[in-house]
Amino acid sequence: MRTTPESNLYPLAPGRGQAAEGVASRISRFASSRLARVWIRSLAKLDWYSWLAFALPFLIYVLTLAPTIYNLDSAELTTAAYTGGLMRATGYPFYLTIGYLWSHIPLGDVGYRMNLFSAVCGALTVHLAARILRRWHIGGWATFGALGLLATSTFFWGLSLVAEVYTLHTAIMASLILALLRWREQPSPGRLALVGLLGGIGMTHHAAMVLLVPGSLFYVFTSHPKKLLEVRSLLAAAAGTLLGLSFYLYLPLRYLAQPAFNYAGIYTAGLEFTPVNLTTLDGLWWLISGKAFAGMMLAYSPQELAAEGRMFATQLWQAFFAAGIAPGLLGLALLWRRDWRAGGMLALMFALSAGFYINYRVMDKDTMYLPAYLAWALWVGVGYQSALDWIRQIDQETWRRRTLNAAWAVMLGGVLLALVWNWRLVDLSDDWSTRQRGEEILSLAGPNALVFGWWNTVPVVQYLQLVEGQRPDVRAVNRFLIPSHDLIKTIIKEVAYRPIYIDSPPRNLPARLRAVPNPPVYQILPRSRLTTISLSRSVEAHRSHRR
């Protein structure tokens, strides 16, 4: 019996064999070309450790990301960014500028896009921190152990899942530290200009950037004071800083455009919105300096301050899953000993960032400690590496190998345990509650209704209106922007003409009015109308019973 070669069982179409040979030939020629060799060398030079430090946390954040608009500040930030609007103090013009561009990427709804932006910034922070540790000659295991604890800590992880300003703030902070380290290595005017640029951008993003300035100045003045004071260096630093600060122009320009979303102002009893004039220096300073929150700064008594300090220490313990406390303290001491300039810079950044928020009387201060956590994670990396270096000095090979394996297991196990334990605490991948609450409010609201509420109510309603076009007839007013006495005057004036809903009954509501539960909010009605409504319901119930 004659056998048929396997190649003839499935013959190629005419010309396909020659085409395949041509493709293979072109691939072979490219692989041996100069361009291919350049690409291969470029890939070999990449810092794969630091890029892996971006990819791993980013994957975790995407898997646990909030799928749509989230509550509180997140809804306000999302709506302001997408619509080119204005926020309350401190304005956040850099975030709003970048957020406007990012929010128009066609990926999911706008809420999801801005949540994803936080995830990118969170992963970018870890990536930049890995590059900082690499410059301090911290190895892969110590870097993984330290930054793994940061990336999986509850607050850093949680704030990487929703639209917020804090992970962008830490990304800018890490970029600034990296730029300072590069400038010390080669103190050129261009590198100092980059330091100034990042400082200026940081100020336009979050006023808390000022807490990082003393540490930055300490570092540059103690590193190369003569180079710093050269005219070229000073001009370069000033030019970079002014370029970064130019993002403040967003505020007066958007004020002149009269955006539909504006939280920089106040409502009168007649529901007339009076915006702060951001084209004046007084108005601009009022917004960017946070004068609206001045009464909350440095607001604790010594006894209260001690309690807040203990609370921060507890949160730091929890954030680094206890495993990172001793290495962090060790790293703090060793970095200061090995490089007192870098150690002093990081200590000032940590102390001022943590100290300010410890003495800041707000409910959500837990979310504001991320810059301090970043500094601590860098210390943990130094501490871990010193422990590994000490172990490698053990003479007895078997004992040295076993101890190294145990240390690596502790670092890996700490991160994995934090990942598994905190996942259930922060996972928002199935959290649609904010959108559902907003849609429920709009569905029950009568025509031309008024809706008053705090941060968990009004911003999401405005998101659904201004971003998605739902129920433009409804007027939503944030209670933060209207004094309580004017709120009552407005309710008294409008209750006879339009439906009024509120998220919680005001304490000074007049006796002739009543807040009736109408989940998820209350409806405010005159008591006389309540009697009529109750009577009509009783009659309808009686008729139904007779039928």
Secondary structure, 3 states (H helix, E strand, C coil): CCCCCHHHHCCCCCCHHHHHHHHHHHHHHHHCCHHHHHHHHHHHHCCHHHHHHHHHHHHHHHHCCCCCCCCCHHHHHHHHHHHCCECCCCCCHHHHHHHHHHHCCCCCCHHHHHHHHHHHHHHHHHHHHHHHHHHCCCCHHHHHHHHHHHHCCHHHHHCCCCCCCHHHHHHHHHHHHHHHHHHHHCCCHHHHHHHHHHHHHHHHHCHHHHHHHHHHHHHHHHHCHHHHCCHHHHHHHHHHHHHHHHHHHHHHHHHHCCCCCECCEEECCCCCEEECCCCCHHHHHHHHCCHHHHHHECCCCHHHHHHHHHHHHHHHHHHCCCCCHHHHHHHHHHHHHHCHHHHHHHHHHHHHHHHHHHCECCCCHHHHCHHHHHHHHHHHHHHHHHHHHHHHCCCCHHHHHHHHHHHHHHHHHHHHHHHHHHHHHHCCCCCCHHHHHHHHHHHHCCCCCEEEECCCCHHHHHHHHHCCCCCCCCEEEEHHHCCHHHHHHHHHHHCCCCCEEECCCCCCCCCCEEEEEECCEEEEEEHHHHHHHHHHHHHHHHHHHHC
